[in-house]
Amino acid sequence: QVQLVQSGGGLVQPGGSLRLSCVASGNVFNIYIMGWYRQPPGKNRELVATITTGGSTNYAGSMKGRFTISRDNTKNTVYLQMNSLKPDDTAVYYCNANYDIWGQGSQVTVSS
């Protein structure tokens, strides 16, 4: 069993930056891929980015170049660095492991 605990998030002005963190615990040796998803208000959950244990990354098109996913395997932690944030980035952000394990969610609000 794997558990994911997120931190970070909050309110930021347009153009600002935030970093989300997600710590995995439990049977972490079974994790082969981790990622971030988001759910904007009134919309479905969507992919933000994924990263494999080998470090290969994949980004949704609209986030490419502004968001960076990374991981520290020594800390069982995955990060999402978000730069040049826009109001459309407002959403609840979820950490994910192996496509079926979810963190508790972190609210990110981009507003002036």
C-alpha positions as CSV (number, residue, x, y, z in Angstrom):
1,Q,0.0,0.0,0.0
2,V,1.3,3.5,-0.9
3,Q,0.2,6.7,0.7
4,L,0.7,10.2,-0.8
5,V,0.8,13.4,1.2
6,Q,0.8,16.7,-0.6
7,S,2.0,20.2,0.6
8,G,2.2,23.6,-1.0
9,G,-0.5,25.4,-2.9
10,G,-2.3,28.6,-2.0
11,L,-3.1,32.0,-3.5
12,V,-0.8,33.6,-6.0
13,Q,-1.0,36.6,-8.3
14,P,-0.9,36.1,-12.1
15,G,2.7,35.7,-13.3
16,G,3.7,34.3,-9.9
17,S,5.2,30.9,-9.0
18,L,4.3,28.1,-6.6
19,R,5.8,24.7,-5.8
20,L,3.8,21.6,-4.9
21,S,5.4,18.6,-3.1
22,C,4.2,15.1,-2.7
23,V,5.8,12.6,-0.3
24,A,5.1,8.9,-0.9
25,S,5.2,6.4,1.9
26,G,4.5,2.7,2.4
27,N,5.4,0.2,-0.3
28,V,7.2,2.8,-2.5
29,F,9.2,0.2,-4.3
30,N,6.1,-0.6,-6.4
31,I,5.9,2.9,-7.7
32,Y,7.0,3.1,-11.4
33,I,5.4,6.4,-12.4
34,M,4.2,9.5,-10.5
35,G,2.4,12.5,-11.8
36,W,0.3,15.6,-11.2
37,Y,-3.3,16.1,-12.3
38,R,-5.6,19.0,-11.8
39,Q,-9.3,19.7,-11.6
40,P,-10.4,23.2,-12.5
41,P,-13.8,24.4,-11.1
42,G,-16.7,22.8,-12.9
43,K,-14.4,20.7,-15.1
44,N,-13.0,17.2,-15.3
45,R,-9.6,16.2,-13.8
46,E,-6.8,16.5,-16.4
47,L,-3.2,15.5,-16.7
48,V,-0.5,18.1,-15.8
49,A,2.7,16.0,-16.0
50,T,4.2,12.6,-15.2
51,I,7.6,11.3,-14.4
52,T,8.9,7.8,-14.3
53,T,11.3,6.3,-11.9
54,G,14.0,6.7,-14.6
55,G,13.2,10.4,-14.9
56,S,11.4,10.5,-18.2
57,T,8.8,13.3,-18.2
58,N,5.6,14.0,-20.1
59,Y,3.6,17.2,-20.0
60,A,0.2,18.4,-21.1
61,G,0.6,20.8,-23.9
62,S,-0.6,23.9,-22.1
63,M,1.7,23.4,-19.2
64,K,4.9,22.7,-21.2
65,G,7.5,25.3,-20.6
66,R,5.8,26.8,-17.6
67,F,5.6,23.8,-15.3
68,T,8.4,21.4,-14.3
69,I,8.0,18.0,-12.7
70,S,10.9,16.5,-10.8
71,R,11.5,13.8,-8.2
72,D,13.9,13.1,-5.4
73,N,14.0,9.3,-5.1
74,T,16.1,9.5,-1.9
75,K,13.2,11.4,-0.3
76,N,10.4,9.6,-2.1
77,T,9.1,13.0,-3.2
78,V,7.8,14.4,-6.4
79,Y,7.6,18.2,-7.0
80,L,5.7,20.4,-9.4
81,Q,7.3,23.8,-10.0
82,M,4.7,26.2,-11.5
83,N,5.9,29.4,-13.1
84,S,4.1,32.2,-15.0
85,L,0.8,31.2,-13.5
86,K,-2.4,32.3,-15.1
87,P,-5.9,32.5,-13.7
88,D,-6.8,29.5,-15.9
89,D,-4.4,27.4,-13.8
90,T,-6.7,27.8,-10.8
91,A,-7.6,24.2,-9.8
92,V,-7.3,21.5,-7.2
93,Y,-4.0,19.8,-7.9
94,Y,-3.6,16.1,-7.2
95,C,-0.5,13.9,-6.8
96,N,-0.8,10.5,-8.3
97,A,1.2,7.2,-8.3
98,N,0.8,4.4,-10.8
99,Y,-2.3,6.0,-12.2
100,D,-4.5,4.8,-9.3
101,I,-3.2,6.2,-6.0
102,W,-4.1,9.8,-5.2
103,G,-3.0,12.5,-2.8
104,Q,-5.5,14.6,-0.8
105,G,-5.4,17.5,-3.2
106,S,-4.0,21.0,-3.0
107,Q,-5.9,24.2,-3.9
108,V,-4.1,26.6,-6.2
109,T,-5.8,29.9,-6.9
110,V,-4.3,32.4,-9.3
111,S,-5.9,35.8,-8.9
112,S,-5.1,39.4,-8.4
